[in-house]
Amino acid sequence: MFGKTSIRLDEQLWEKIKRYSALAGYSSPTEFVEHALQKELATLEEGDSDEGIKEKLKGLGYIS
């Protein structure tokens, strides 16, 4: 079983998350966020190495 943790989000972002999670039929905003993060991490994990992952993050604009 996995533990849970908390993160802080900008209030405006949280309001958008609540809105879109309801529209998409998620049971909660937390479920929506977890699913979105899992999808993004799966994309990044396709990299063969740390360098491959760094290049993907650069391409997505997360790091420079």
CNS distance restraints for C-alpha pairs under 8 A (distance, minus, plus):
assign (resid   9 and name CA) (resid  13 and name CA) 6.63 0.50 0.50
assign (resid   9 and name CA) (resid  14 and name CA) 6.30 0.50 0.50
assign (resid  10 and name CA) (resid  14 and name CA) 6.29 0.50 0.50
assign (resid  11 and name CA) (resid  15 and name CA) 6.25 0.50 0.50
assign (resid  12 and name CA) (resid  16 and name CA) 6.45 0.50 0.50
assign (resid  13 and name CA) (resid  17 and name CA) 6.21 0.50 0.50
assign (resid  14 and name CA) (resid  18 and name CA) 6.14 0.50 0.50
assign (resid  15 and name CA) (resid  19 and name CA) 6.25 0.50 0.50
assign (resid  16 and name CA) (resid  20 and name CA) 6.07 0.50 0.50
assign (resid  17 and name CA) (resid  21 and name CA) 5.81 0.50 0.50
assign (resid  17 and name CA) (resid  29 and name CA) 6.07 0.50 0.50
assign (resid  17 and name CA) (resid  32 and name CA) 7.56 0.50 0.50
assign (resid  17 and name CA) (resid  33 and name CA) 7.51 0.50 0.50
assign (resid  18 and name CA) (resid  22 and name CA) 6.27 0.50 0.50
assign (resid  18 and name CA) (resid  28 and name CA) 7.69 0.50 0.50
assign (resid  18 and name CA) (resid  29 and name CA) 5.16 0.50 0.50
assign (resid  19 and name CA) (resid  23 and name CA) 6.35 0.50 0.50
assign (resid  20 and name CA) (resid  24 and name CA) 5.98 0.50 0.50
assign (resid  21 and name CA) (resid  25 and name CA) 6.21 0.50 0.50
assign (resid  21 and name CA) (resid  26 and name CA) 5.26 0.50 0.50
assign (resid  21 and name CA) (resid  27 and name CA) 7.77 0.50 0.50
assign (resid  21 and name CA) (resid  28 and name CA) 6.66 0.50 0.50
assign (resid  21 and name CA) (resid  29 and name CA) 5.37 0.50 0.50
assign (resid  21 and name CA) (resid  32 and name CA) 5.52 0.50 0.50
assign (resid  22 and name CA) (resid  26 and name CA) 5.88 0.50 0.50
assign (resid  22 and name CA) (resid  27 and name CA) 7.48 0.50 0.50
assign (resid  22 and name CA) (resid  28 and name CA) 7.29 0.50 0.50
assign (resid  22 and name CA) (resid  29 and name CA) 7.46 0.50 0.50
assign (resid  26 and name CA) (resid  31 and name CA) 6.39 0.50 0.50
assign (resid  26 and name CA) (resid  32 and name CA) 5.97 0.50 0.50
assign (resid  27 and name CA) (resid  31 and name CA) 6.56 0.50 0.50
assign (resid  27 and name CA) (resid  32 and name CA) 7.99 0.50 0.50
assign (resid  28 and name CA) (resid  32 and name CA) 6.57 0.50 0.50
assign (resid  29 and name CA) (resid  33 and name CA) 6.26 0.50 0.50
assign (resid  30 and name CA) (resid  34 and name CA) 6.09 0.50 0.50
assign (resid  31 and name CA) (resid  35 and name CA) 6.13 0.50 0.50
assign (resid  32 and name CA) (resid  36 and name CA) 6.17 0.50 0.50
assign (resid  33 and name CA) (resid  37 and name CA) 6.12 0.50 0.50
assign (resid  34 and name CA) (resid  38 and name CA) 6.07 0.50 0.50
assign (resid  35 and name CA) (resid  39 and name CA) 6.21 0.50 0.50
assign (resid  36 and name CA) (resid  40 and name CA) 6.30 0.50 0.50
assign (resid  37 and name CA) (resid  41 and name CA) 6.02 0.50 0.50
assign (resid  38 and name CA) (resid  42 and name CA) 6.07 0.50 0.50
assign (resid  39 and name CA) (resid  43 and name CA) 6.42 0.50 0.50
assign (resid  40 and name CA) (resid  44 and name CA) 6.45 0.50 0.50
assign (resid  41 and name CA) (resid  45 and name CA) 5.99 0.50 0.50
assign (resid  42 and name CA) (resid  46 and name CA) 6.64 0.50 0.50
assign (resid  44 and name CA) (resid  53 and name CA) 5.84 0.50 0.50
assign (resid  44 and name CA) (resid  56 and name CA) 6.77 0.50 0.50
assign (resid  44 and name CA) (resid  57 and name CA) 7.69 0.50 0.50
assign (resid  45 and name CA) (resid  53 and name CA) 7.08 0.50 0.50
assign (resid  46 and name CA) (resid  53 and name CA) 7.88 0.50 0.50
assign (resid  47 and name CA) (resid  52 and name CA) 4.86 0.50 0.50
assign (resid  47 and name CA) (resid  53 and name CA) 5.07 0.50 0.50
assign (resid  47 and name CA) (resid  56 and name CA) 7.71 0.50 0.50
assign (resid  48 and name CA) (resid  52 and name CA) 5.90 0.50 0.50
assign (resid  48 and name CA) (resid  53 and name CA) 7.45 0.50 0.50
assign (resid  49 and name CA) (resid  53 and name CA) 6.32 0.50 0.50
assign (resid  50 and name CA) (resid  54 and name CA) 6.12 0.50 0.50
assign (resid  51 and name CA) (resid  55 and name CA) 6.19 0.50 0.50
assign (resid  52 and name CA) (resid  56 and name CA) 6.36 0.50 0.50
assign (resid  53 and name CA) (resid  57 and name CA) 6.23 0.50 0.50
assign (resid  54 and name CA) (resid  58 and name CA) 6.15 0.50 0.50
assign (resid  54 and name CA) (resid  63 and name CA) 7.89 0.50 0.50
assign (resid  55 and name CA) (resid  59 and name CA) 6.11 0.50 0.50
assign (resid  56 and name CA) (resid  60 and name CA) 6.19 0.50 0.50
assign (resid  57 and name CA) (resid  61 and name CA) 6.22 0.50 0.50
assign (resid  57 and name CA) (resid  62 and name CA) 5.23 0.50 0.50
assign (resid  57 and name CA) (resid  63 and name CA) 5.90 0.50 0.50
assign (resid  58 and name CA) (resid  62 and name CA) 5.82 0.50 0.50
assign (resid  58 and name CA) (resid  63 and name CA) 4.97 0.50 0.50
assign (resid  58 and name CA) (resid  64 and name CA) 5.63 0.50 0.50
